[in-house]
Amino acid sequence: MWFIRINMSDRTYRVEPAPETYKNFGGRGMTSSVVADEVPPLSHPLGPNNKLVFSPGIVTGTAAPTSARVSVGGKSPLTGGIKEANAGTSWARDLAVMQVKALVVEGQPKDQSKSWGVKVTWDAAAGKPKVEFFDATQFEDQDLYQVFPQVYKQFGDQISIAGYGNAGQRNYANSGVVFNDESKRPSRYAGRGGLGAVMGSKRLKFILIDDKGAPGVPVADKALFEQGRKKMTDALMKHDITKPKGALNSYGTAVLINIMNEAGGLPTRNFTAGRFEGAAKIAGEAIFEGNKQRLGKELYNHACSPGCIIQCSNTWHAADGKEIASCVEYESDWALGANCGIDNLDDIAEMVRLCNAYGLDTIEAGATIAVAMQAGVIPFGDSKGAINLLHEMGKGTPMGRILGSGTATAGKVLGVTHVPTVKGQAMPAYEPRAVKGIGITYATTTMGADHTAGYTIAPEILGVSGKQDPLSPEGKAALSRAFQATTAFVDSSGHCLFIAFAILDIASGFEGMVEEANGVLGTHWSNDDVVALGASILKKERAFNEAAGIGKAADRVPEFMKTEPLPPHNQVFDVPDSALDSVFGEL
């Protein structure tokens, strides 16, 4: 197994055996370990001492279902702390089958006027990957929907692509790392935390992979792996949320719009209400029925990456049947819709397309536009004005650069006190005052406000793994802690987080995940062991953040959420600080 180290200071590379201490790592466990071990906590996120780390999950590249995910890690320009964001894409599988445990981008060119790309291929004679550099300056300052076809034309349709857009080029704190989807769109993002800016600061425009001739992922115990794979597959195929033509396959993640609206936890108009009167117009059901009307047939969703059997990625079509955007995820739909008071699906989808085109995180972009709306830059509900603000970000106008800096910075510049961020990162699509457990996750996760870090929505709203009262703070610190530790391992496994619905309700599914990992690595982990491993990853991330100056005082929600009651339940975030401090205090 290999580490690839790419040095952008002198455009050299090394392929070296993966360190023995990292042999059982993958995904988030790998990226956070390398960042914690090699990046100075006080280094500037956009400086030469930060590193950008890519790592496929433990079972990525195998036949494990829904497992083609890659973690991207570094020090975040948005939070100033450690960051991991992940995406589902063929790029993840292609890196894994080359037996690459991690690809680490180091250094920084002194000449920032040129951009470079690398192509990774398999050197059969040497029995390891090799890297070639190429000038990628011609691909800057362009819409990624225009750029990707050019790259495929030049390098062949068999490649997979990782890169950044105009946002990363301009070092915006709201910029993601883009990957291709199964239809070669620039639409799969490791979006959160500004890691696209880290890639942009290193002027590494693209990392292309051609896996022709690659040997594949070695599996230590094939029988055990197959046993686990079957258990996992069976669980996903049975669960109502993950099965074919189930909730996610039919309505996508945007099925949550109506669910969260009914629960009074759909943040509306910059987190001033928990219900949006236009929710039904933008929900997953509306996308399904709208496509049916416009296309004359039912359209079920597709896979974002190879081997995904949940298949929750949707596509929204215009009245003439032409595609506007894929994928209109729940978070994007909410951020650019309800949170901005916008209920026009065509305009929301166009904004999703623009975020993809420019390399912006949709969550941060929507939250920032909502803050700009509260400041009076444009009115709430002004979808055409919001589209124009995204164009300003893409073009790098003065206002665009302010908004591209993220919600917290834009709030300061615009003089807004109602800024829904934790550790500098915008909150996603669940209101902490209406769902107390997810508020604890937002406050305490090492990543800044992030629902995926500990998705307590599963029990609090969806009743997965037992129903809990979302309005009660009781026991929620322990709930968030358990979810955060388990999630850290899921993020390391290479599986999509959405397996959680099935493995929480179907015990054999959780067993299957552990058996898959043991089968690949030759380990003998128990269910308790993998949760402990997840907790150890959290501790490592926490130690980095503390060394970077981000301690428990940062584990808080914004002040307005503690004092302003949220309609319709008129709740405040009443979780005591002692409960927040206990999350990591008891790990």
C-alpha positions in Angstrom: 0.0 0.0 0.0 1.3 3.5 -1.0 1.5 7.1 0.0 1.8 9.6 -2.8 3.4 12.9 -1.8 3.1 15.8 -4.3 5.3 18.8 -3.5 4.0 21.9 -5.3 7.0 24.0 -4.2 9.2 22.3 -6.8 6.7 20.1 -8.6 8.2 16.8 -7.5 6.6 13.7 -6.1 7.4 10.6 -4.1 5.6 7.3 -4.0 6.6 5.6 -0.7 5.2 2.6 1.3 2.4 3.7 3.6 3.7 4.1 7.2 3.1 1.0 9.3 1.4 3.1 11.9 -1.3 4.0 9.4 -1.8 0.5 8.0 -5.4 0.2 9.4 -6.4 3.8 8.6 -8.6 5.1 5.8 -10.9 8.0 5.0 -11.3 10.5 7.8 -9.1 8.5 10.2 -6.3 8.8 7.7 -6.7 12.4 6.8 -7.1 13.6 10.4 -4.1 11.6 11.5 -1.8 12.9 8.8 -3.0 16.5 9.4 -2.6 16.1 13.2 0.9 14.6 12.7 2.3 16.8 10.0 0.6 20.2 9.9 1.6 22.8 12.5 -1.7 23.8 14.3 -0.8 27.5 14.1 0.1 27.5 10.4 -1.8 29.6 8.0 -4.4 27.5 6.2 -3.5 29.1 2.9 0.3 29.0 3.5 3.0 26.5 2.5 2.9 24.5 5.7 -0.7 23.4 5.4 -1.3 20.1 3.6 -4.2 18.7 1.7 -4.8 15.0 2.2 -6.9 12.7 0.1 -7.7 9.2 1.4 -10.2 6.6 0.2 -12.0 4.6 2.9 -11.0 1.3 4.3 -13.4 -0.7 2.0 -13.5 1.8 -0.9 -12.6 0.1 -4.2 -14.1 -3.2 -3.1 -17.5 -4.7 -3.8 -18.9 -3.3 -0.5 -22.1 -1.4 -1.3 -22.3 2.4 -1.3 -18.6 2.7 -0.4 -16.9 4.8 -3.1 -16.1 7.8 -0.9 -13.0 9.8 -0.5 -12.1 12.0 2.5 -10.3 15.3 2.0 -8.5 16.8 5.0 -6.4 19.9 5.9 -6.5 22.9 8.2 -9.6 24.8 7.3 -9.5 28.5 6.1 -13.1 28.8 7.3 -12.7 27.5 10.9 -9.0 27.7 11.5 -9.2 24.1 12.8 -8.9 20.6 11.5 -11.2 19.7 8.6 -12.5 16.6 6.9 -15.0 16.7 4.1 -15.9 13.7 1.9 -17.6 12.9 -1.4 -18.9 10.0 -3.3 -17.2 9.6 -6.7 -15.4 7.2 -9.1 -12.2 9.2 -8.2 -12.3 7.5 -4.7 -12.5 4.0 -6.2 -9.8 4.7 -8.8 -7.4 5.9 -6.1 -8.2 2.9 -3.9 -7.6 0.3 -6.6 -4.1 1.8 -7.1 -3.5 0.7 -3.5 -3.0 4.3 -2.5 -3.8 4.9 1.2 -3.3 8.6 1.0 -2.3 11.3 -1.5 -0.7 14.2 0.3 -0.3 17.6 -1.4 2.5 19.7 0.2 4.3 23.0 -0.3 3.3 25.9 -2.5 4.7 27.4 -5.7 6.2 30.9 -5.3 4.9 31.8 -8.7 1.1 32.0 -8.2 0.4 33.1 -11.8 0.4 29.5 -13.2 -1.7 26.5 -12.2 -0.7 22.9 -12.6 -2.4 19.5 -12.8 -1.2 16.0 -12.1 -2.2 12.7 -13.7 -1.8 9.6 -11.7 -1.4 6.3 -13.6 -0.3 2.8 -12.7 3.3 1.9 -13.6 3.1 -1.8 -14.2 6.9 -2.2 -14.6 7.6 -0.5 -11.3 4.5 -2.0 -9.6 3.4 1.3 -8.1 1.7 4.5 -9.2 3.4 7.3 -11.0 2.6 11.0 -11.4 3.0 13.4 -14.3 2.6 17.2 -14.1 1.0 19.4 -16.7 0.3 23.1 -17.1 -3.4 23.7 -16.2 -3.4 27.5 -16.3 -5.7 27.4 -19.4 -8.5 25.9 -17.3 -8.7 28.8 -14.7 -11.4 31.5 -14.7 -13.9 29.2 -16.3 -17.3 27.6 -15.5 -16.5 24.0 -14.4 -19.3 22.7 -16.7 -17.2 24.1 -19.5 -13.9 22.9 -18.1 -14.7 19.3 -17.4 -15.5 18.4 -21.1 -12.2 20.0 -22.1 -10.3 17.9 -19.6 -12.0 14.7 -20.7 -11.3 15.6 -24.4 -7.6 16.1 -23.7 -7.0 13.2 -21.3 -9.6 10.6 -22.3 -13.1 9.6 -21.0 -11.6 6.9 -18.7 -10.1 9.4 -16.2 -11.6 10.6 -12.9 -11.2 14.2 -11.9 -10.6 16.1 -8.6 -10.1 19.9 -8.7 -11.3 23.3 -7.7 -13.3 26.1 -9.4 -13.1 29.9 -9.4 -13.8 30.0 -5.7 -10.8 27.9 -4.9 -8.7 29.9 -7.4 -9.5 33.0 -5.5 -8.9 31.4 -2.1 -12.4 31.8 -0.8 -13.1 30.3 2.6 -16.3 29.0 1.0 -14.8 26.7 -1.6 -15.0 23.0 -2.1 -13.0 20.3 -3.8 -14.9 19.1 -6.9 -15.1 15.6 -8.2 -16.9 14.1 -11.2 -20.2 12.2 -10.9 -21.1 9.1 -12.9 -22.2 11.3 -15.8 -19.0 13.3 -15.7 -20.6 16.4 -14.3 -18.6 18.6 -11.9 -21.1 18.0 -9.1 -19.7 15.8 -6.4 -18.2 18.0 -3.7 -16.1 17.7 -0.6 -17.7 21.0 0.0 -17.4 22.2 3.6 -14.6 24.1 5.3 -12.9 25.8 2.4 -10.6 23.0 1.3 -11.0 24.1 -2.3 -9.0 27.2 -1.3 -6.3 25.0 0.2 -6.0 23.2 -3.1 -6.2 26.6 -4.9 -3.4 28.1 -2.7 -1.2 25.3 -3.9 -2.1 26.0 -7.5 -2.9 22.3 -8.1 -6.0 22.7 -10.4 -6.6 19.1 -11.0 -5.6 15.6 -9.9 -6.6 13.2 -12.6 -6.6 9.4 -12.2 -6.4 6.8 -14.8 -6.7 3.4 -13.1 -5.9 1.2 -16.1 -3.9 -1.8 -15.1 -4.2 -1.1 -11.3 -4.1 -4.2 -9.2 -7.1 -3.6 -7.0 -7.7 -3.5 -3.2 -6.2 -6.5 -1.4 -8.6 -8.3 0.8 -7.1 -10.2 3.7 -10.1 -12.5 4.5 -12.3 -12.8 1.4 -14.9 -15.0 3.1 -15.3 -12.7 6.0 -15.5 -9.7 3.7 -18.2 -11.4 1.6 -20.2 -12.3 4.7 -20.1 -8.6 5.8 -20.9 -7.3 2.3 -24.0 -9.5 2.1 -25.2 -8.4 5.5 -24.8 -4.7 4.6 -26.5 -5.2 1.3 -29.4 -7.0 2.8 -29.9 -4.3 5.4 -29.8 -1.5 2.8 -32.2 -3.3 0.6 -34.8 -3.9 3.4 -34.8 -0.5 5.2 -37.7 1.8 4.2 -35.4 4.8 3.9 -32.6 3.1 1.8 -34.4 0.4 -0.2 -35.1 0.7 -4.0 -38.1 3.1 -4.6 -37.9 3.9 -0.9 -37.7 7.4 0.6 -34.2 8.3 -0.7 -34.4 6.6 -4.1 -37.8 8.2 -4.8 -37.5 11.7 -3.4 -33.8 12.1 -2.7 -32.5 13.8 0.5 -35.0 16.6 -0.2 -37.7 14.3 1.2 -36.6 16.0 4.5 -38.0 19.4 3.5 -41.6 18.5 4.4 -40.5 16.3 7.4 -38.4 19.1 9.0 -41.0 21.7 8.2 -43.7 19.7 9.9 -41.3 19.3 12.9 -40.9 23.0 13.1 -37.1 22.6 12.6 -36.6 23.9 9.0 -34.6 27.1 9.4 -36.3 29.8 7.5 -35.2 33.3 6.5 -31.8 33.2 8.2 -32.9 31.1 11.2 -35.8 33.4 12.3 -38.5 30.7 12.0 -38.8 26.9 12.0 -41.5 26.6 9.3 -41.5 27.9 5.7 -44.8 28.5 4.0 -43.3 27.5 0.6 -41.8 24.2 1.8 -44.2 22.0 -0.2 -43.2 23.7 -3.4 -39.5 22.8 -3.0 -39.7 19.4 -1.3 -38.5 16.1 -2.7 -42.1 15.2 -3.5 -42.4 18.3 -5.6 -39.2 17.5 -7.4 -40.5 14.0 -8.2 -43.9 15.2 -9.3 -42.5 18.1 -11.2 -40.1 15.9 -13.2 -43.0 13.5 -13.9 -45.1 16.3 -15.3 -42.2 17.8 -17.3 -40.8 14.5 -18.6 -44.0 12.5 -19.0 -42.7 9.7 -16.8 -41.6 8.9 -13.3 -37.9 9.5 -12.7 -36.2 7.7 -9.8 -32.8 8.8 -8.6 -29.4 7.7 -9.5 -26.1 6.8 -7.9 -23.5 9.5 -7.2 -20.7 7.0 -7.3 -19.9 3.4 -8.4 -21.5 0.7 -6.4 -24.1 2.9 -4.6 -27.3 0.9 -4.1 -29.2 3.7 -2.2 -29.2 5.9 -5.2 -30.5 9.2 -3.8 -29.1 11.7 -6.3 -31.8 13.5 -8.2 -31.9 15.7 -11.3 -34.2 18.7 -11.8 -35.4 19.4 -15.3 -36.8 22.6 -16.9 -40.2 22.9 -18.4 -38.8 22.0 -21.8 -37.2 18.8 -20.4 -33.6 20.0 -20.3 -31.6 19.4 -17.2 -31.0 22.3 -14.9 -29.0 20.7 -12.1 -28.0 17.5 -10.5 -28.1 17.1 -7.6 -30.6 19.2 -5.6 -29.7 17.8 -2.2 -31.8 18.6 0.9 -29.1 20.9 2.3 -28.7 22.8 -1.0 -32.5 23.0 -1.5 -32.9 24.4 2.0 -29.9 26.7 2.0 -30.8 28.4 -1.3 -34.5 28.0 -0.8 -36.2 28.2 2.6 -33.3 29.9 4.4 -33.5 32.6 1.8 -37.3 32.7 1.6 -37.2 31.3 -2.0 -39.8 28.7 -3.2 -39.0 28.6 -6.9 -37.4 25.2 -7.7 -36.1 26.3 -11.1 -34.2 29.2 -9.5 -33.0 27.0 -6.6 -31.7 24.4 -9.1 -30.0 27.2 -11.1 -28.2 28.3 -7.9 -27.1 24.8 -7.2 -25.7 24.6 -10.8 -23.9 27.9 -10.3 -22.3 26.7 -7.0 -21.1 23.6 -8.8 -19.9 25.7 -11.7 -17.9 28.1 -9.5 -16.8 25.6 -6.8 -18.8 26.9 -3.9 -20.2 25.0 -0.9 -24.0 25.3 -1.3 -24.6 25.3 2.5 -22.2 28.1 3.2 -23.3 30.0 0.1 -27.0 29.9 1.0 -26.3 30.8 4.6 -24.2 33.8 3.5 -26.8 35.0 1.0 -29.4 34.8 3.8 -27.2 37.0 6.1 -26.8 39.4 3.2 -30.6 39.5 2.8 -31.0 40.3 6.5 -28.5 43.1 6.0 -30.7 44.5 3.2 -28.4 43.8 0.3 -31.4 42.1 -1.4 -34.8 41.2 0.0 -35.7 37.8 1.3 -37.4 35.8 -1.5 -35.5 37.6 -4.3 -34.3 34.6 -6.2 -33.0 36.6 -9.2 -31.0 38.8 -6.9 -29.6 35.7 -5.2 -28.5 34.3 -8.5 -26.8 37.5 -9.3 -24.9 37.4 -5.9 -23.6 33.9 -6.9 -22.4 35.3 -10.2 -20.6 38.1 -8.2 -18.8 35.4 -6.2 -17.9 33.5 -9.3 -16.5 36.7 -11.0 -14.7 37.9 -7.9 -16.3 41.3 -7.5 -15.7 43.1 -4.2 -19.1 42.0 -2.9 -18.5 38.5 -4.4 -15.2 38.3 -2.4 -16.9 39.3 0.8 -19.7 36.7 0.4 -17.2 34.1 -0.8 -15.3 34.5 2.5 -18.2 32.7 4.3 -21.1 33.5 6.5 -19.2 34.6 9.6 -17.0 37.1 7.7 -19.9 38.4 5.6 -21.9 39.0 8.8 -19.1 41.1 10.3 -18.6 43.1 7.2 -22.3 43.7 6.8 -22.9 44.4 10.4 -25.3 41.6 11.1 -25.6 40.1 14.6 -27.9 37.2 13.5 -25.2 35.0 12.1 -25.8 31.2 12.4 -22.3 29.8 12.6 -20.1 27.7 15.0 -16.4 28.0 14.8 -16.8 30.1 11.7 -18.8 27.5 9.7 -22.5 28.0 8.8 -25.1 25.8 10.3 -26.9 23.3 8.0 -30.6 22.6 7.6 -31.7 21.7 11.1 -32.7 24.3 13.7 -30.9 23.7 17.1 -33.7 25.3 19.0 -36.2 22.7 17.6 -33.8 19.7 17.6 -31.6 19.9 20.6 -29.3 16.9 19.9 -28.2 18.2 16.5 -27.5 21.6 18.2 -25.1 19.9 20.5 -23.4 18.3 17.5 -23.1 21.7 15.8 -21.6 23.2 19.0 -19.2 20.5 19.9 -18.0 18.8 16.7 -14.4 19.5 15.8 -15.5 20.4 12.3 -17.5 23.6 12.9 -21.3 23.4 12.6 -21.8 20.1 10.7 -24.9 17.8 10.7 -23.0 14.9 9.3 -20.6 14.8 12.2 -23.2 13.3 14.5 -26.6 12.9 12.8 -29.0 12.8 15.8 -31.8 13.7 13.4 -32.1 9.9 12.9 -33.6 9.2 16.3 -34.9 12.8 17.1 -36.9 13.3 13.9 -37.0 10.0 11.9 -37.3 7.6 14.8 -34.4 5.5 13.6 -32.9 3.5 16.5 -35.8 4.6 18.7 -37.7 7.9 18.8 -36.4 10.7 21.0 -38.1 14.0 21.8 -36.3 16.6 19.7 -37.4 19.5 22.0 -35.9 18.0 25.1 -32.2 18.5 26.0 -32.2 15.5 28.4 -29.6 12.9 27.5 -28.7 14.6 24.3 -25.0 15.2 25.1 -24.5 11.4 25.4 -26.5 10.9 22.3 -24.4 13.3 20.3 -21.2 11.9 21.7 -22.2 8.4 20.6 -23.2 9.5 17.2 -20.0 11.5 16.7 -17.8 8.6 17.6 -19.7 6.1 15.4 -19.7 8.6 12.5 -15.9 9.1 12.7 -15.6 5.4 12.0 -18.2 5.4 9.2 -16.3 8.3 7.6 -13.2 6.2 7.8 -14.8 3.0 6.4 -15.5 4.6 3.0 -19.2 4.0 3.3 -21.7 6.8 2.7 -23.2 8.2 6.0 -26.7 7.2 4.8 -25.9 3.5 5.6 -26.6 4.8 9.2 -30.4 4.5 8.8 -30.1 0.8 8.0 -27.3 -0.2 10.4 -28.9 1.6 13.3 -32.2 -0.3 12.9 -30.9 -3.6 11.6 -28.2 -5.1 13.9 -26.8 -7.4 11.2 -26.1 -4.3 9.0 -23.8 -2.9 11.6 -22.1 -6.3 12.0 -21.7 -6.3 8.2 -19.8 -3.0 8.2 -17.4 -4.2 10.8 -16.9 -7.6 9.1 -16.2 -5.8 5.8 -13.4 -3.8 7.4 -12.0 -6.8 9.2 -12.1 -8.7 5.9 -10.1 -6.1 4.1 -7.6 -5.4 6.8 -7.3 -8.7 8.5 -8.2 -7.1 11.8 -10.5 -8.6 14.5 -12.4 -5.5 15.6 -15.7 -5.8 17.5 -18.6 -3.4 17.3 -17.4 -1.7 20.4 -13.9 -1.5 19.0 -14.9 0.5 16.0 -16.8 3.0 18.2 -13.7 3.3 20.3 -11.6 3.9 17.1 -14.0 6.7 16.2 -13.6 8.2 19.6 -9.8 8.1 19.2 -10.1 10.0 15.9 -12.2 12.7 17.6 -9.6 13.0 20.4 -6.9 13.5 17.8 -8.9 16.2 16.0 -9.8 17.9 19.3 -6.1 18.0 20.3 -5.2 19.7 17.0 -8.0 22.3 17.5 -6.9 23.1 21.0 -3.3 23.6 19.8 -4.7 25.9 17.2 -6.4 27.9 19.9 -9.9 26.4 19.5 -11.0 25.1 22.9 -14.2 24.4 24.7 -15.2 28.1 24.8 -15.8 27.7 21.0 -18.3 24.8 21.6 -21.3 27.1 21.7 -24.2 28.0 19.5 -24.7 31.7 18.6 -26.0 34.0 21.4 -29.3 34.8 19.6 -30.3 31.1 19.7 -30.2 31.1 23.5 -32.4 34.2 23.9 -34.7 34.4 20.9 -37.6 31.9 20.9 -38.1 30.1 17.6 -41.6 29.9 16.1 -43.6 27.7 16.0 -42.5 26.0 19.2 -41.1 29.2 20.7 -38.1 27.3 22.1 -34.7 28.6 22.8 -31.5 26.5 22.9 -31.5 25.6 26.6 -28.7 23.1 26.7 -26.5 24.1 29.6 -22.8 24.8 28.9 -21.9 22.0 31.3 -23.7 19.5 29.0 -21.8 20.8 26.0 -18.5 20.6 27.8 -19.3 17.0 28.8 -19.3 15.7 25.2 -15.5 15.7 24.9 -14.9 15.6 28.6 -16.3 12.1 28.7 -14.6 10.7 25.6 
